[in-house]
Amino acid sequence: MTWQMIPAWIAVALLTALCCVLIVRRFKLKGQIDRIAARFMLTSDEVLSPEAETLPSQDAIKVRLAQLRESMEAVRKQLEDEAERRRTAEIARRQLEERYGMAIRGADDALWEWDLRDDRARFSPRWKALLGNAEEELVEHIHEWWDRVHPDDREAVQLAVGEHLTGKTSGLHTEHRLRHQDGSWRWVKARGKLVTDGAGTPVRMVGLVSDITASRRMQEAVVDLANSLSAVSGDECLRKLVRSFATVLGVREAFVCECSDYPTTRVRMLARWKAGEHARCVEFDLTGTACENVIQSGHTVFAPRDAGERWPLEKQYERLSYLGLACYDSGGRVIGHIACADDKPMPEELPHQAILKIFAMRAAMELERVTFERRHPPSALPLIAAVAPR
């Protein structure tokens, strides 16, 4: 059968049905396209610019994508700026820590930190060296500190720490003695400050410790010197003088000698302090001794650690370190000397020269007075006054 054999009305009906199918499929396809486009359109509460509202959906998507790119670029710029600020802050922090560390080292202070939650403590190498300990010789516990406090200072230290922990003081400030590894006592100044957590609860205390042994000894020496100036007896004055001299230098032995002859080959001790008590005075030959250099040169002689090598005779008396100062009379002649020695090295840095000069001058005054009284005993004074020209 061919198309020519189909009746006309059937052909018209088929064409009409085909057109209807095509129209229905067109509307369905348009609906799918609209739904897809709606996914890329702005939400209902966003407002398009007048230009975007009049654009087709594809152009609106391009506008939206451009806006998103601008937002992403702004966020990226903010992140770069924040990273740069962090780098700058980190550099500043490191510089500050470096300057702080240099200041601490220059001030010769020791750092410490106490964790209040478990009593663990961290001490800097300088803190450990201050007490003569090696890095590995101390455990990280606060009792390494408390157990070394002098018994006479312990109560005051505990009171100062307790008052700061309870908020009665703005900081920890205390001066006390700590036991050195060699058994001696070192004066320290401790400063500290509480560190709290976000809730305001104290969790740590951090601070510094300074060795003030030399300054405390000088304070004690000034007091002793003032007391010795008022002593009536010459022997009593000299005895106080050598004791103060040993205290200031932190040494085992100190003595004052007068010249026995001129030119001087021998000296005679007038006062001597040794091992914590007054000792017997002796007269001795200067040859081969450190005292010979003081008397012959008239200058200060200081050997902080090699006295035994420079003067083998001193080594026999366990004098590994030595300090001697010449004493002059009013005419400028050397009449004796004041000296100290120890069986261990002395600190390289001596007390202020003014303090040493006071000791030498005070000893010289007493030596000159003793010499005058020996030459002119009290019984001869009335006779001298009688024959003196008027």
MIMIKE-451691 format. One record per residue (C-alpha): z, x, y; residue in one letter; residue number from 1. Coordinates in nm, 2 decimals. Example, Ala and Ser with C-alpha at 12.3 -4.5 7.8 and 13.67 -1.06 7.14 Angstrom:
BEGIN
+--------+--------+--------+------+--------+
|     c3 |     c1 |     c2 | roro | tormar |
+--------+--------+--------+------+--------+
|   0.78 |   1.23 |  -0.45 |    a |      1 |
|   0.71 |   1.37 |  -0.11 |    s |      2 |
+--------+--------+--------+------+--------+
// end
This chain:
BEGIN
+--------+--------+--------+------+--------+
|     c3 |     c1 |     c2 | roro | tormar |
+--------+--------+--------+------+--------+
|   0.00 |   0.00 |   0.00 |    m |      1 |
|  -0.09 |   0.14 |   0.35 |    t |      2 |
|   0.04 |   0.06 |   0.70 |    w |      3 |
|  -0.26 |  -0.16 |   0.76 |    q |      4 |
|  -0.14 |  -0.39 |   0.48 |    m |      5 |
|   0.22 |  -0.44 |   0.63 |    i |      6 |
|   0.25 |  -0.75 |   0.84 |    p |      7 |
|   0.29 |  -0.69 |   1.21 |    a |      8 |
|   0.63 |  -0.87 |   1.24 |    w |      9 |
|   0.78 |  -0.64 |   0.97 |    i |     10 |
|   0.67 |  -0.33 |   1.15 |    a |     11 |
|   0.82 |  -0.46 |   1.48 |    v |     12 |
|   1.15 |  -0.53 |   1.30 |    a |     13 |
|   1.16 |  -0.17 |   1.16 |    l |     14 |
|   1.09 |  -0.01 |   1.49 |    l |     15 |
|   1.36 |  -0.22 |   1.66 |    t |     16 |
|   1.62 |  -0.12 |   1.39 |    a |     17 |
|   1.53 |   0.24 |   1.43 |    l |     18 |
|   1.57 |   0.22 |   1.81 |    c |     19 |
|   1.92 |   0.07 |   1.76 |    c |     20 |
|   2.03 |   0.34 |   1.52 |    v |     21 |
|   1.91 |   0.61 |   1.77 |    l |     22 |
|   2.10 |   0.44 |   2.05 |    i |     23 |
|   2.42 |   0.42 |   1.85 |    v |     24 |
|   2.40 |   0.79 |   1.75 |    r |     25 |
|   2.33 |   0.89 |   2.11 |    r |     26 |
|   2.66 |   0.72 |   2.23 |    f |     27 |
|   2.86 |   0.88 |   1.95 |    k |     28 |
|   2.72 |   1.23 |   2.03 |    l |     29 |
|   2.80 |   1.18 |   2.40 |    k |     30 |
|   3.16 |   1.08 |   2.31 |    g |     31 |
|   3.21 |   1.40 |   2.11 |    q |     32 |
|   3.08 |   1.61 |   2.39 |    i |     33 |
|   3.31 |   1.44 |   2.64 |    d |     34 |
|   3.61 |   1.50 |   2.42 |    r |     35 |
|   3.53 |   1.87 |   2.38 |    i |     36 |
|   3.48 |   1.90 |   2.76 |    a |     37 |
|   3.81 |   1.73 |   2.82 |    a |     38 |
|   4.00 |   2.01 |   2.64 |    r |     39 |
|   3.89 |   2.25 |   2.91 |    f |     40 |
|   3.96 |   2.02 |   3.20 |    m |     41 |
|   4.27 |   2.03 |   3.42 |    l |     42 |
|   4.57 |   1.83 |   3.32 |    t |     43 |
|   4.63 |   1.49 |   3.49 |    s |     44 |
|   4.90 |   1.62 |   3.72 |    d |     45 |
|   4.69 |   1.91 |   3.85 |    e |     46 |
|   4.46 |   1.86 |   4.15 |    v |     47 |
|   4.12 |   2.01 |   4.16 |    l |     48 |
|   3.96 |   2.12 |   4.48 |    s |     49 |
|   3.70 |   1.88 |   4.62 |    p |     50 |
|   3.43 |   2.12 |   4.51 |    e |     51 |
|   3.56 |   2.13 |   4.15 |    a |     52 |
|   3.59 |   1.75 |   4.13 |    e |     53 |
|   3.22 |   1.72 |   4.20 |    t |     54 |
|   3.12 |   1.99 |   3.95 |    l |     55 |
|   3.01 |   1.92 |   3.60 |    p |     56 |
|   3.27 |   1.99 |   3.33 |    s |     57 |
|   3.12 |   2.34 |   3.24 |    q |     58 |
|   3.15 |   2.45 |   3.60 |    d |     59 |
|   3.51 |   2.33 |   3.61 |    a |     60 |
|   3.59 |   2.54 |   3.31 |    i |     61 |
|   3.45 |   2.85 |   3.49 |    k |     62 |
|   3.67 |   2.77 |   3.79 |    v |     63 |
|   3.98 |   2.74 |   3.57 |    r |     64 |
|   3.90 |   3.06 |   3.39 |    l |     65 |
|   3.86 |   3.24 |   3.73 |    a |     66 |
|   4.20 |   3.11 |   3.84 |    q |     67 |
|   4.36 |   3.23 |   3.51 |    l |     68 |
|   4.21 |   3.57 |   3.56 |    r |     69 |
|   4.35 |   3.59 |   3.91 |    e |     70 |
|   4.70 |   3.49 |   3.78 |    s |     71 |
|   4.68 |   3.75 |   3.50 |    m |     72 |
|   4.58 |   4.02 |   3.75 |    e |     73 |
|   4.88 |   3.93 |   3.97 |    a |     74 |
|   5.11 |   3.95 |   3.67 |    v |     75 |
|   4.96 |   4.29 |   3.57 |    r |     76 |
|   5.02 |   4.42 |   3.92 |    k |     77 |
|   5.38 |   4.31 |   3.92 |    q |     78 |
|   5.43 |   4.48 |   3.58 |    l |     79 |
|   5.29 |   4.80 |   3.72 |    e |     80 |
|   5.50 |   4.78 |   4.03 |    d |     81 |
|   5.81 |   4.72 |   3.81 |    e |     82 |
|   5.73 |   5.02 |   3.59 |    a |     83 |
|   5.69 |   5.24 |   3.89 |    e |     84 |
|   6.02 |   5.13 |   4.03 |    r |     85 |
|   6.18 |   5.20 |   3.69 |    r |     86 |
|   6.03 |   5.55 |   3.69 |    r |     87 |
|   6.15 |   5.62 |   4.04 |    t |     88 |
|   6.50 |   5.50 |   3.96 |    a |     89 |
|   6.51 |   5.71 |   3.64 |    e |     90 |
|   6.41 |   6.02 |   3.84 |    i |     91 |
|   6.67 |   5.95 |   4.10 |    a |     92 |
|   6.93 |   5.90 |   3.83 |    r |     93 |
|   6.85 |   6.23 |   3.66 |    r |     94 |
|   6.86 |   6.41 |   3.99 |    q |     95 |
|   7.20 |   6.25 |   4.07 |    l |     96 |
|   7.33 |   6.35 |   3.73 |    e |     97 |
|   7.20 |   6.71 |   3.78 |    e |     98 |
|   7.36 |   6.73 |   4.13 |    r |     99 |
|   7.69 |   6.58 |   3.99 |    y |    100 |
|   7.69 |   6.82 |   3.70 |    g |    101 |
|   7.63 |   7.12 |   3.93 |    m |    102 |
|   7.91 |   7.00 |   4.16 |    a |    103 |
|   8.14 |   6.97 |   3.86 |    i |    104 |
|   8.05 |   7.31 |   3.73 |    r |    105 |
|   8.09 |   7.46 |   4.08 |    g |    106 |
|   8.42 |   7.30 |   4.13 |    a |    107 |
|   8.53 |   7.43 |   3.78 |    d |    108 |
|   8.66 |   7.09 |   3.69 |    d |    109 |
|   8.67 |   6.95 |   3.33 |    a |    110 |
|   8.55 |   6.61 |   3.23 |    l |    111 |
|   8.73 |   6.37 |   3.00 |    w |    112 |
|   8.68 |   6.02 |   2.88 |    e |    113 |
|   8.93 |   5.79 |   2.70 |    w |    114 |
|   8.82 |   5.48 |   2.50 |    d |    115 |
|   9.11 |   5.24 |   2.53 |    l |    116 |
|   8.99 |   5.03 |   2.23 |    r |    117 |
|   9.04 |   5.29 |   1.96 |    d |    118 |
|   9.21 |   5.58 |   2.15 |    d |    119 |
|   8.92 |   5.81 |   2.09 |    r |    120 |
|   8.87 |   6.07 |   2.36 |    a |    121 |
|   8.59 |   6.30 |   2.46 |    r |    122 |
|   8.67 |   6.63 |   2.63 |    f |    123 |
|   8.41 |   6.86 |   2.79 |    s |    124 |
|   8.37 |   7.22 |   2.68 |    p |    125 |
|   8.54 |   7.33 |   3.00 |    r |    126 |
|   8.84 |   7.11 |   2.92 |    w |    127 |
|   8.88 |   7.28 |   2.58 |    k |    128 |
|   8.83 |   7.62 |   2.73 |    a |    129 |
|   9.09 |   7.56 |   2.99 |    l |    130 |
|   9.35 |   7.55 |   2.71 |    l |    131 |
|   9.20 |   7.83 |   2.51 |    g |    132 |
|   9.04 |   7.61 |   2.24 |    n |    133 |
|   8.70 |   7.64 |   2.09 |    a |    134 |
|   8.45 |   7.35 |   2.08 |    e |    135 |
|   8.54 |   7.25 |   1.72 |    e |    136 |
|   8.92 |   7.31 |   1.74 |    e |    137 |
|   9.00 |   6.97 |   1.89 |    l |    138 |
|   8.96 |   6.63 |   1.74 |    v |    139 |
|   8.83 |   6.34 |   1.96 |    e |    140 |
|   9.16 |   6.17 |   2.01 |    h |    141 |
|   9.37 |   6.12 |   2.32 |    i |    142 |
|   9.68 |   6.26 |   2.15 |    h |    143 |
|   9.51 |   6.60 |   2.18 |    e |    144 |
|   9.61 |   6.57 |   2.54 |    w |    145 |
|   9.94 |   6.38 |   2.53 |    w |    146 |
|  10.09 |   6.62 |   2.26 |    d |    147 |
|  10.02 |   6.92 |   2.49 |    r |    148 |
|  10.21 |   6.78 |   2.79 |    v |    149 |
|  10.52 |   6.97 |   2.89 |    h |    150 |
|  10.84 |   6.78 |   2.78 |    p |    151 |
|  10.97 |   6.78 |   3.14 |    d |    152 |
|  10.64 |   6.62 |   3.26 |    d |    153 |
|  10.58 |   6.38 |   2.98 |    r |    154 |
|  10.77 |   6.08 |   3.13 |    e |    155 |
|  10.60 |   6.12 |   3.47 |    a |    156 |
|  10.25 |   6.13 |   3.31 |    v |    157 |
|  10.32 |   5.83 |   3.10 |    q |    158 |
|  10.44 |   5.64 |   3.40 |    l |    159 |
|  10.13 |   5.73 |   3.61 |    a |    160 |
|   9.90 |   5.63 |   3.32 |    v |    161 |
|  10.08 |   5.30 |   3.26 |    g |    162 |
|  10.08 |   5.20 |   3.63 |    e |    163 |
|   9.70 |   5.25 |   3.65 |    h |    164 |
|   9.64 |   5.06 |   3.33 |    l |    165 |
|   9.83 |   4.77 |   3.46 |    t |    166 |
|   9.65 |   4.77 |   3.80 |    g |    167 |
|   9.94 |   4.89 |   4.01 |    k |    168 |
|   9.75 |   5.19 |   4.13 |    t |    169 |
|   9.38 |   5.23 |   4.23 |    s |    170 |
|   9.35 |   5.55 |   4.03 |    g |    171 |
|   9.52 |   5.80 |   3.81 |    l |    172 |
|   9.66 |   6.10 |   4.00 |    h |    173 |
|   9.91 |   6.34 |   3.83 |    t |    174 |
|  10.00 |   6.71 |   3.82 |    e |    175 |
|  10.16 |   6.84 |   3.50 |    h |    176 |
|  10.17 |   7.13 |   3.26 |    r |    177 |
|   9.97 |   7.16 |   2.94 |    l |    178 |
|  10.04 |   7.40 |   2.66 |    r |    179 |
|   9.78 |   7.67 |   2.62 |    h |    180 |
|   9.66 |   7.80 |   2.29 |    q |    181 |
|   9.86 |   8.13 |   2.35 |    d |    182 |
|  10.18 |   7.93 |   2.40 |    g |    183 |
|  10.19 |   7.96 |   2.78 |    s |    184 |
|  10.18 |   7.66 |   3.02 |    w |    185 |
|   9.90 |   7.58 |   3.26 |    r |    186 |
|   9.94 |   7.35 |   3.56 |    w |    187 |
|   9.66 |   7.09 |   3.58 |    v |    188 |
|   9.57 |   6.81 |   3.83 |    k |    189 |
|   9.43 |   6.51 |   3.65 |    a |    190 |
|   9.24 |   6.23 |   3.82 |    r |    191 |
|   9.10 |   5.92 |   3.65 |    g |    192 |
|   8.96 |   5.57 |   3.70 |    k |    193 |
|   8.94 |   5.26 |   3.48 |    l |    194 |
|   8.61 |   5.12 |   3.37 |    v |    195 |
|   8.60 |   4.75 |   3.28 |    t |    196 |
|   8.35 |   4.53 |   3.08 |    d |    197 |
|   8.17 |   4.22 |   3.21 |    g |    198 |
|   8.48 |   4.01 |   3.16 |    a |    199 |
|   8.69 |   4.25 |   3.37 |    g |    200 |
|   8.89 |   4.39 |   3.07 |    t |    201 |
|   8.96 |   4.77 |   3.09 |    p |    202 |
|   8.77 |   4.94 |   2.81 |    v |    203 |
|   8.76 |   5.31 |   2.92 |    r |    204 |
|   8.92 |   5.56 |   3.15 |    m |    205 |
|   8.72 |   5.86 |   3.28 |    v |    206 |
|   8.81 |   6.14 |   3.51 |    g |    207 |
|   8.85 |   6.51 |   3.58 |    l |    208 |
|   9.10 |   6.78 |   3.52 |    v |    209 |
|   9.14 |   7.09 |   3.74 |    s |    210 |
|   9.34 |   7.41 |   3.66 |    d |    211 |
|   9.59 |   7.45 |   3.95 |    i |    212 |
|   9.81 |   7.72 |   3.78 |    t |    213 |
|   9.73 |   7.98 |   4.05 |    a |    214 |
|   9.81 |   7.75 |   4.34 |    s |    215 |
|  10.13 |   7.63 |   4.18 |    r |    216 |
|  10.24 |   7.98 |   4.12 |    r |    217 |
|  10.17 |   8.07 |   4.48 |    m |    218 |
|  10.37 |   7.78 |   4.60 |    q |    219 |
|  10.66 |   7.89 |   4.38 |    e |    220 |
|  10.62 |   8.25 |   4.51 |    a |    221 |
|  10.63 |   8.14 |   4.87 |    v |    222 |
|  10.96 |   7.96 |   4.80 |    v |    223 |
|  11.10 |   8.26 |   4.61 |    d |    224 |
|  10.99 |   8.49 |   4.89 |    l |    225 |
|  11.16 |   8.27 |   5.15 |    a |    226 |
|  11.48 |   8.28 |   4.94 |    n |    227 |
|  11.46 |   8.65 |   4.89 |    s |    228 |
|  11.43 |   8.71 |   5.27 |    l |    229 |
|  11.77 |   8.56 |   5.32 |    s |    230 |
|  11.94 |   8.77 |   5.04 |    a |    231 |
|  12.22 |   8.99 |   5.16 |    v |    232 |
|  12.20 |   9.25 |   4.89 |    s |    233 |
|  11.90 |   9.48 |   4.87 |    g |    234 |
|  11.92 |   9.48 |   4.49 |    d |    235 |
|  11.93 |   9.11 |   4.48 |    e |    236 |
|  11.62 |   9.09 |   4.70 |    c |    237 |
|  11.42 |   9.33 |   4.49 |    l |    238 |
|  11.52 |   9.15 |   4.17 |    r |    239 |
|  11.39 |   8.82 |   4.31 |    k |    240 |
|  11.08 |   8.99 |   4.44 |    l |    241 |
|  10.97 |   9.13 |   4.10 |    v |    242 |
|  11.05 |   8.80 |   3.93 |    r |    243 |
|  10.83 |   8.61 |   4.18 |    s |    244 |
|  10.56 |   8.87 |   4.15 |    f |    245 |
|  10.54 |   8.82 |   3.78 |    a |    246 |
|  10.54 |   8.45 |   3.82 |    t |    247 |
|  10.25 |   8.44 |   4.07 |    v |    248 |
|  10.04 |   8.67 |   3.85 |    l |    249 |
|  10.14 |   8.50 |   3.53 |    g |    250 |
|  10.22 |   8.84 |   3.36 |    v |    251 |
|  10.49 |   8.97 |   3.13 |    r |    252 |
|  10.62 |   9.26 |   3.35 |    e |    253 |
|  10.66 |   9.35 |   3.72 |    a |    254 |
|  10.86 |   9.63 |   3.89 |    f |    255 |
|  10.92 |   9.80 |   4.22 |    v |    256 |
|  10.94 |  10.18 |   4.24 |    c |    257 |
|  11.04 |  10.43 |   4.50 |    e |    258 |
|  10.90 |  10.79 |   4.53 |    c |    259 |
|  11.15 |  11.04 |   4.39 |    s |    260 |
|  10.99 |  11.35 |   4.55 |    d |    261 |
|  10.73 |  11.46 |   4.81 |    y |    262 |
|  10.45 |  11.54 |   4.73 |    p |    263 |
|  10.52 |  11.26 |   4.48 |    t |    264 |
|  10.51 |  11.35 |   4.11 |    t |    265 |
|  10.78 |  11.10 |   3.99 |    r |    266 |
|  10.89 |  10.75 |   4.08 |    v |    267 |
|  11.21 |  10.56 |   4.02 |    r |    268 |
|  11.23 |  10.19 |   3.93 |    m |    269 |
|  11.47 |   9.99 |   4.15 |    l |    270 |
|  11.40 |   9.64 |   4.00 |    a |    271 |
|  11.22 |   9.54 |   3.69 |    r |    272 |
|  11.13 |   9.20 |   3.53 |    w |    273 |
|  11.00 |   9.20 |   3.17 |    k |    274 |
|  10.95 |   8.93 |   2.90 |    a |    275 |
|  11.14 |   8.66 |   3.10 |    g |    276 |
|  11.44 |   8.86 |   3.20 |    e |    277 |
|  11.55 |   9.16 |   3.41 |    h |    278 |
|  11.51 |   9.48 |   3.23 |    a |    279 |
|  11.65 |   9.84 |   3.25 |    r |    280 |
|  11.51 |  10.05 |   3.53 |    c |    281 |
|  11.38 |  10.40 |   3.45 |    v |    282 |
|  11.24 |  10.70 |   3.63 |    e |    283 |
|  10.92 |  10.85 |   3.50 |    f |    284 |
|  10.65 |  11.11 |   3.56 |    d |    285 |
|  10.33 |  10.97 |   3.73 |    l |    286 |
|  10.09 |  11.20 |   3.54 |    t |    287 |
|   9.84 |  11.00 |   3.33 |    g |    288 |
|   9.97 |  10.66 |   3.45 |    t |    289 |
|   9.80 |  10.38 |   3.65 |    a |    290 |
|  10.09 |  10.41 |   3.90 |    c |    291 |
|   9.97 |  10.76 |   3.99 |    e |    292 |
|   9.64 |  10.62 |   4.12 |    n |    293 |
|   9.83 |  10.38 |   4.34 |    v |    294 |
|  10.07 |  10.64 |   4.49 |    i |    295 |
|   9.80 |  10.91 |   4.53 |    q |    296 |
|   9.53 |  10.69 |   4.68 |    s |    297 |
|   9.75 |  10.45 |   4.87 |    g |    298 |
|   9.52 |  10.17 |   4.77 |    h |    299 |
|   9.54 |   9.86 |   4.55 |    t |    300 |
|   9.46 |   9.94 |   4.18 |    v |    301 |
|   9.35 |   9.65 |   3.96 |    f |    302 |
|   9.25 |   9.68 |   3.60 |    a |    303 |
|   9.22 |   9.32 |   3.46 |    p |    304 |
|   9.14 |   9.41 |   3.10 |    r |    305 |
|   9.08 |   9.79 |   3.05 |    d |    306 |
|   9.41 |   9.95 |   3.16 |    a |    307 |
|   9.46 |  10.10 |   2.81 |    g |    308 |
|   9.12 |  10.26 |   2.81 |    e |    309 |
|   9.15 |  10.40 |   3.17 |    r |    310 |
|   9.50 |  10.53 |   3.12 |    w |    311 |
|   9.58 |  10.59 |   2.75 |    p |    312 |
|   9.95 |  10.63 |   2.84 |    l |    313 |
|   9.97 |  10.27 |   2.95 |    e |    314 |
|   9.84 |  10.16 |   2.61 |    k |    315 |
|  10.16 |  10.30 |   2.45 |    q |    316 |
|  10.36 |  10.06 |   2.66 |    y |    317 |
|  10.13 |   9.76 |   2.56 |    e |    318 |
|   9.99 |   9.74 |   2.92 |    r |    319 |
|   9.63 |   9.62 |   2.87 |    l |    320 |
|   9.60 |   9.50 |   3.23 |    s |    321 |
|   9.76 |   9.63 |   3.55 |    y |    322 |
|   9.79 |   9.56 |   3.92 |    l |    323 |
|   9.96 |   9.80 |   4.17 |    g |    324 |
|  10.00 |   9.79 |   4.55 |    l |    325 |
|  10.12 |  10.08 |   4.76 |    a |    326 |
|  10.43 |  10.04 |   4.99 |    c |    327 |
|  10.43 |  10.21 |   5.33 |    y |    328 |
|  10.72 |  10.30 |   5.56 |    d |    329 |
|  10.70 |  10.24 |   5.94 |    s |    330 |
|  10.55 |  10.58 |   5.98 |    g |    331 |
|  10.26 |  10.51 |   5.75 |    g |    332 |
|  10.37 |  10.72 |   5.46 |    r |    333 |
|  10.36 |  10.59 |   5.10 |    v |    334 |
|  10.72 |  10.55 |   4.98 |    i |    335 |
|  10.67 |  10.35 |   4.66 |    g |    336 |
|  10.48 |  10.07 |   4.51 |    h |    337 |
|  10.51 |   9.72 |   4.35 |    i |    338 |
|  10.32 |   9.67 |   4.03 |    a |    339 |
|  10.28 |   9.43 |   3.74 |    c |    340 |
|  10.13 |   9.46 |   3.39 |    a |    341 |
|  10.06 |   9.25 |   3.08 |    d |    342 |
|   9.98 |   9.28 |   2.71 |    d |    343 |
|   9.67 |   9.06 |   2.76 |    k |    344 |
|   9.39 |   9.05 |   3.01 |    p |    345 |
|   9.46 |   8.91 |   3.36 |    m |    346 |
|   9.23 |   8.66 |   3.54 |    p |    347 |
|   8.95 |   8.84 |   3.73 |    e |    348 |
|   9.03 |   8.64 |   4.04 |    e |    349 |
|   9.36 |   8.75 |   4.20 |    l |    350 |
|   9.57 |   8.53 |   4.43 |    p |    351 |
|   9.49 |   8.54 |   4.80 |    h |    352 |
|   9.52 |   8.89 |   4.95 |    q |    353 |
|   9.77 |   8.76 |   5.21 |    a |    354 |
|  10.01 |   8.67 |   4.93 |    i |    355 |
|   9.98 |   9.02 |   4.77 |    l |    356 |
|  10.02 |   9.18 |   5.11 |    k |    357 |
|  10.35 |   8.98 |   5.17 |    i |    358 |
|  10.49 |   9.11 |   4.84 |    f |    359 |
|  10.39 |   9.47 |   4.93 |    a |    360 |
|  10.53 |   9.45 |   5.28 |    m |    361 |
|  10.85 |   9.29 |   5.17 |    r |    362 |
|  10.90 |   9.55 |   4.90 |    a |    363 |
|  10.83 |   9.83 |   5.16 |    a |    364 |
|  11.09 |   9.69 |   5.39 |    m |    365 |
|  11.36 |   9.70 |   5.12 |    e |    366 |
|  11.25 |  10.05 |   5.01 |    l |    367 |
|  11.27 |  10.18 |   5.36 |    e |    368 |
|  11.61 |  10.02 |   5.41 |    r |    369 |
|  11.74 |  10.17 |   5.08 |    v |    370 |
|  11.61 |  10.51 |   5.19 |    t |    371 |
|  11.78 |  10.48 |   5.53 |    f |    372 |
|  12.11 |  10.37 |   5.37 |    e |    373 |
|  12.10 |  10.66 |   5.12 |    r |    374 |
|  12.05 |  10.91 |   5.40 |    r |    375 |
|  12.29 |  10.74 |   5.64 |    h |    376 |
|  12.58 |  10.59 |   5.44 |    p |    377 |
|  12.79 |  10.33 |   5.62 |    p |    378 |
|  13.08 |  10.58 |   5.66 |    s |    379 |
|  12.85 |  10.81 |   5.86 |    a |    380 |
|  12.73 |  10.54 |   6.10 |    l |    381 |
|  13.03 |  10.56 |   6.35 |    p |    382 |
|  12.98 |  10.94 |   6.37 |    l |    383 |
|  12.61 |  10.90 |   6.44 |    i |    384 |
|  12.68 |  10.65 |   6.71 |    a |    385 |
|  12.94 |  10.89 |   6.87 |    a |    386 |
|  12.70 |  11.18 |   6.89 |    v |    387 |
|  12.40 |  10.98 |   6.99 |    a |    388 |
|  12.28 |  11.05 |   7.35 |    p |    389 |
|  12.38 |  10.78 |   7.60 |    r |    390 |
+--------+--------+--------+------+--------+
// end
